[in-house]
């Protein structure tokens, strides 16, 4: 009998799994059916803010492989607009609802890949029927927001709630669209993914772009008029608006998995082993934003929803399902983003993470420039390192600067991945030329400063 694999979720992790399994097993040996509740497969959700802003002109540019390509090239039975509503592990069966045609289908499986992604955090005050309130989690969400921006009456004011990656990127996108933008963040400053001393630089840059940033403010409700959002109520007063974008973060989409009896970890993500097998459940695999994984520095389970991890995890699962052997080694939390003309990068632990993990450490901030100081276009760059005391092992790093800043975090990520000390790092043989770096690269300057702090 031909083995049958069902994939729940048609984006990065799910379709990477399906494609890798197909490369290793012919359709006469493995039948693959993928269910996706949206209209799109294998797309870049991270690119949505740039499509909203107009920097990316065509929505289709964000789609890596459409359903037709998966069907034709990989012989995967992709069923879009089908939402899986139940998983029966005893019967080895899934139930899916046809969202457009109506009705219900039941499909058996021998192997199940659960790749349902994440769902946006949505507090009670955001559960409204008023038009003009948007998340930015899927390409369908982006399409709805883009239509709202282009339909009459066109919005002139926007409130972005939440100052994480999506929040700050969407604030910039809406400014570029010509809207007056207010960003509301309940913490003392946006970008909590970096330490407060580095996040202040981001706040200054956003204010320079014209974003009205209100920190330490809690949203309490939404006001509507004639069925449309008309304002945001907060504990610091009312903010008039024509549009609300929710950037409050995400959580693992595991309600269906939990109902089926799949094990969840302390982060709320599905527990998997290094081969992406669901712990204790034969024939069931999971990957992407719905799983938790190991942080290689803290040794703790974490939920880090990024497309980079989802694609790697899907590839690992697909290789294993296809008969090969592969493992996912964990994460260190590397991420970059662009805010106005400011580039922000981070990897490893923040100060509060290091404290929570029980490390003794020193932290330093080194000020340098992205190029030789005399070369045109030289701009300031701040590099922060956190190093274990007394070993000097690098625990975390953050960079904020202009051109050539963000990708320098990759050098630090490699050092972190390989458990290098800051003393080791001072000898790194990095590229130098005046258009690209000072003779002492900012990474090396920061490493030297950390060595001095450890000796002090």
C-alpha positions in Angstrom: 0.0 0.0 0.0 1.2 3.5 -0.8 2.1 5.5 2.3 0.1 8.6 2.9 1.3 11.8 4.5 -1.0 14.6 5.5 0.4 18.1 6.0 -1.5 20.6 8.2 -0.4 24.1 7.1 0.9 25.1 3.6 3.6 27.7 4.4 7.3 27.4 5.2 7.6 24.4 7.5 4.8 22.3 6.0 5.7 22.7 2.3 9.5 22.4 3.0 8.7 19.1 4.6 6.6 18.0 1.7 9.1 19.0 -0.9 12.0 17.3 0.9 10.1 14.1 1.4 9.1 14.1 -2.3 12.7 14.5 -3.4 13.5 11.3 -1.6 10.4 9.3 -2.3 8.5 8.8 -5.5 4.7 9.4 -5.6 4.3 5.6 -6.2 5.7 5.2 -2.7 4.4 8.3 -0.9 1.2 10.2 -1.4 1.2 13.8 0.0 -1.9 15.8 0.8 -1.4 19.4 2.2 -4.2 21.4 3.7 -4.0 25.2 3.8 -6.8 27.4 5.1 -5.6 30.5 3.3 -5.3 31.3 -0.4 -1.5 31.1 -0.6 1.3 28.6 0.0 5.1 29.1 0.6 5.1 32.9 0.9 7.1 35.4 2.8 5.1 36.8 5.7 8.2 38.9 6.6 7.8 40.8 3.3 4.3 42.0 4.0 5.3 45.4 5.5 7.4 46.1 2.4 4.5 45.3 0.2 2.2 47.5 2.3 4.7 50.4 2.1 5.0 50.1 -1.7 8.7 49.1 -1.7 7.5 45.7 -3.1 5.1 46.4 -5.9 3.5 43.1 -6.6 2.0 40.7 -4.0 3.1 37.7 -6.1 6.7 38.6 -5.5 6.3 37.4 -2.0 5.1 33.9 -3.1 8.0 31.4 -3.5 5.8 28.5 -4.8 2.2 28.7 -5.5 -0.2 25.7 -5.2 0.0 24.9 -8.9 3.8 24.7 -8.7 3.7 22.3 -5.8 1.2 20.1 -7.7 3.1 20.1 -11.0 6.7 19.9 -9.8 6.3 17.9 -6.6 3.1 16.0 -7.1 1.6 17.3 -3.9 -2.1 17.4 -3.6 -2.4 21.0 -2.2 -5.9 21.9 -1.0 -6.1 25.6 -0.3 -9.0 27.2 1.6 -9.3 23.9 3.6 -9.1 24.2 7.4 -8.2 21.1 9.4 -10.7 21.0 12.3 -9.8 17.7 14.0 -7.1 15.1 14.2 -7.9 11.5 15.3 -4.7 9.7 16.2 -6.5 6.4 16.9 -8.2 6.3 13.5 -5.2 8.0 11.8 -7.5 10.5 10.2 -7.9 14.3 9.8 -11.1 16.2 9.3 -11.0 19.4 7.2 -13.7 21.9 6.3 -13.9 23.4 2.8 -14.1 27.1 3.6 -15.4 28.1 0.1 -17.4 25.2 -1.1 -18.7 24.1 2.2 -18.8 20.5 3.4 -16.3 18.4 5.2 -13.7 15.9 4.1 -12.0 13.1 6.0 -8.5 11.8 5.0 -6.5 9.0 6.4 -2.8 9.3 7.1 0.2 7.1 7.9 2.4 10.1 8.6 1.2 13.5 9.8 3.2 16.7 9.6 1.7 19.4 11.9 2.9 22.8 10.7 0.0 25.1 11.7 2.3 28.0 12.5 1.4 30.7 15.0 -1.6 32.8 15.8 -1.6 36.5 16.7 -2.0 37.5 20.3 -5.5 39.1 20.5 -6.7 40.6 23.8 -10.4 40.9 24.6 -10.5 44.6 23.6 -9.4 43.7 20.0 -12.3 41.2 19.5 -14.4 43.7 17.6 -16.7 43.6 14.6 -15.7 47.1 13.6 -14.0 47.3 10.2 -10.5 48.7 10.0 -8.7 46.5 12.6 -6.0 44.3 11.1 -3.4 41.7 12.1 -0.5 41.1 9.8 0.1 37.4 10.2 -0.7 36.0 6.8 -0.7 37.2 3.2 -4.5 37.2 3.3 -4.2 39.6 6.2 -1.8 41.8 4.2 -4.2 41.7 1.2 -7.1 42.9 3.4 -5.0 45.7 4.9 -3.8 46.8 1.5 -7.4 47.0 0.2 -8.4 49.1 3.2 -5.6 51.5 2.4 -6.6 51.9 -1.2 -10.4 52.0 -0.9 -12.4 55.2 -0.3 -12.6 56.8 2.1 -8.8 56.4 2.4 -7.5 56.4 6.0 -5.4 59.3 7.1 -4.5 58.2 10.6 -3.2 54.9 11.9 -2.5 53.4 15.4 -0.1 50.5 15.6 -0.5 48.6 18.9 2.7 46.8 19.9 6.3 47.7 19.3 7.9 44.4 18.3 9.3 43.6 14.9 6.0 43.7 13.1 4.8 46.8 15.0 7.9 49.0 14.1 8.0 47.7 10.5 4.3 48.4 10.0 4.6 51.9 11.6 7.3 52.7 9.1 5.3 51.2 6.2 2.3 53.3 7.0 4.4 56.5 7.3 5.7 55.8 3.8 2.1 55.4 2.6 1.5 59.0 3.9 -0.5 58.2 7.0 -0.1 59.9 10.4 1.1 57.1 12.7 0.9 56.6 16.4 2.6 53.5 18.0 1.3 52.4 21.4 3.5 50.2 23.5 2.7 49.1 27.1 6.4 48.7 28.0 8.7 51.6 28.5 10.0 51.4 24.9 9.5 49.4 21.7 11.8 46.6 20.5 12.0 44.6 23.7 14.0 42.0 21.7 17.0 44.1 22.5 18.1 45.7 25.9 16.7 49.1 26.8 19.9 51.0 26.2 19.9 49.8 22.6 16.1 50.1 22.1 16.4 53.8 22.9 18.3 54.3 19.7 15.4 52.7 17.8 12.9 55.0 19.5 14.9 58.1 18.5 15.0 57.0 14.9 11.3 56.3 14.7 10.5 59.7 16.2 12.7 61.2 13.6 10.6 59.6 10.9 7.5 61.2 12.4 6.0 58.3 14.4 4.3 59.4 17.5 5.5 56.8 20.1 3.6 56.5 23.3 5.2 54.1 25.7 4.0 52.8 29.1 0.5 53.0 27.7 -2.1 50.2 27.9 -4.9 49.9 25.4 -8.3 49.4 27.0 -10.7 49.4 24.1 -11.6 50.5 20.6 -14.2 53.1 19.6 -16.3 52.7 16.4 -18.6 54.8 14.4 -20.9 53.5 11.6 -19.3 50.1 11.8 -15.7 51.4 11.3 -13.0 51.8 13.9 -12.8 55.5 15.0 -10.4 55.5 17.9 -8.3 53.7 20.4 -9.0 54.1 24.1 -6.0 53.8 26.5 -5.3 54.4 30.1 -3.6 57.6 29.0 -6.5 58.9 26.9 -8.3 58.5 23.6 -6.4 58.4 20.2 -8.5 59.2 17.1 -7.7 56.8 14.1 -9.0 55.4 10.9 -7.0 52.2 11.1 -5.6 49.9 13.8 -2.8 47.4 13.2 -2.2 44.8 15.9 1.5 44.0 16.5 1.1 42.3 19.8 3.2 39.2 19.0 2.1 35.6 18.4 1.8 32.3 20.2 2.0 28.7 18.9 -1.1 27.6 17.0 -1.5 24.4 19.0 -5.2 24.2 19.9 -5.9 21.5 17.4 -2.7 19.6 18.4 -3.6 19.8 22.1 -7.1 18.6 21.5 -5.6 15.6 19.6 -3.3 14.8 22.6 0.0 16.0 21.2 2.4 17.0 24.0 3.1 20.7 24.7 6.1 22.2 26.4 6.4 25.0 28.9 6.4 27.6 26.1 3.1 26.4 24.7 4.8 24.9 21.6 4.7 21.3 20.6 7.4 19.2 22.1 9.6 17.6 19.4 13.0 15.8 19.3 16.0 16.9 17.2 14.6 15.0 14.2 11.3 17.0 14.5 9.3 13.9 15.7 6.6 14.7 18.1 7.6 13.3 21.5 6.0 10.0 22.2 3.6 10.0 19.2 4.8 7.6 16.4 4.3 8.8 12.9 3.6 12.4 13.8 6.0 15.2 13.1 5.8 19.0 13.7 7.9 22.0 12.7 7.8 25.8 12.4 6.1 28.4 14.6 4.0 25.8 16.4 6.9 24.0 18.1 9.3 24.8 20.8 13.0 24.3 20.4 16.3 24.4 22.4 18.2 27.6 23.0 21.8 26.6 22.6 23.1 29.2 25.0 20.6 29.1 27.9 19.8 25.4 27.5 16.1 26.2 27.9 13.2 25.5 25.7 12.1 28.6 23.7 9.5 29.6 21.1 11.2 31.7 18.4 8.8 32.1 15.4 11.0 32.9 12.4 10.8 31.8 8.8 14.5 30.8 8.9 13.8 28.2 11.6 10.6 27.0 10.0 12.3 26.3 6.7 15.2 24.5 8.3 13.0 22.4 10.6 10.8 21.5 7.6 13.8 20.4 5.6 15.0 18.2 8.6 11.6 16.6 8.9 11.3 16.0 5.2 14.7 14.3 5.0 13.8 12.0 7.9 10.3 11.2 6.5 12.0 10.5 3.2 14.3 7.9 4.7 17.4 10.0 5.4 18.8 11.3 8.7 19.0 14.9 9.8 18.7 16.9 13.0 17.8 20.4 14.0 20.5 21.7 16.4 18.5 24.4 18.1 18.5 28.2 17.9 20.4 31.2 19.4 17.8 33.8 18.6 19.5 35.7 15.8 17.3 38.3 14.1 17.7 41.5 12.2 15.3 44.3 11.1 15.3 47.7 9.5 13.6 50.7 11.2 13.8 53.8 9.1 17.4 54.0 8.0 18.5 52.2 11.2 19.5 48.6 11.2 19.0 46.4 14.3 20.5 43.0 14.9 20.6 40.7 17.9 21.8 37.2 18.8 21.9 35.1 21.9 20.8 36.4 25.3 19.8 39.8 26.5 20.8 40.9 29.9 17.5 39.8 31.5 17.8 36.4 29.7 21.3 35.9 31.1 20.1 36.8 34.6 17.1 34.4 34.3 19.5 31.6 33.1 21.7 32.2 36.2 24.8 33.5 34.4 27.2 36.0 35.9 28.3 38.3 33.2 29.6 41.6 32.0 28.1 43.8 29.3 29.8 46.5 27.3 28.7 48.9 24.5 31.4 49.9 22.0 30.8 52.9 19.7 32.4 52.8 16.3 31.6 53.5 12.6 30.5 51.3 9.8 33.4 52.5 7.5 36.7 54.2 8.0 36.0 57.5 9.6 37.5 59.5 6.7 35.5 57.6 4.0 32.3 59.2 2.7 29.2 57.8 4.3 30.8 56.8 7.6 28.0 56.6 10.3 28.0 55.7 14.0 27.4 52.1 15.1 26.8 50.7 18.6 27.8 47.1 19.4 26.8 45.5 22.7 28.3 42.3 23.9 27.4 40.2 26.9 30.1 37.8 28.1 30.1 35.2 30.9 32.2 35.9 33.9 34.9 34.6 34.4 35.2 32.4 31.3 34.6 35.3 28.8 32.3 33.1 26.7 30.1 35.2 24.5 26.4 35.0 25.7 24.7 37.6 23.5 25.2 40.5 21.2 23.2 43.5 19.8 24.0 46.0 17.1 22.3 49.2 16.2 23.6 51.4 13.3 23.1 52.5 9.8 24.4 51.0 6.6 26.4 47.7 7.0 25.3 47.3 10.7 22.7 44.5 10.7 24.6 41.8 8.9 27.6 42.1 11.2 25.4 40.3 13.7 26.2 37.2 11.7 29.8 37.3 12.7 28.8 37.4 16.3 26.2 34.6 15.8 28.9 32.3 14.4 31.1 33.1 17.4 28.2 32.4 19.7 27.2 29.2 18.0 30.8 27.9 18.4 31.1 28.9 22.1 33.9 31.4 21.4 35.2 33.7 24.1 35.5 37.4 23.6 39.3 37.0 23.9 39.2 34.5 21.0 37.2 37.0 19.0 39.8 39.8 19.3 41.9 37.7 16.9 39.2 37.1 14.2 40.6 37.7 10.7 37.8 40.0 9.4 37.7 41.7 6.1 38.9 45.3 5.9 38.7 48.1 3.3 37.8 51.7 4.0 34.4 51.5 2.2 33.4 48.6 4.4 35.0 48.9 7.8 37.5 50.7 10.0 40.9 49.0 10.4 39.5 47.7 13.7 36.1 46.4 12.8 33.3 47.4 15.3 33.0 43.7 16.3 36.7 43.6 17.3 36.4 46.9 19.1 33.6 45.5 21.2 35.4 42.2 21.9 38.5 44.1 23.1 36.2 46.3 25.4 34.6 43.1 26.8 38.0 41.6 27.5 39.0 44.7 29.4 35.8 44.7 31.4 36.4 41.0 32.4 39.9 41.9 33.6 38.7 44.9 35.6 
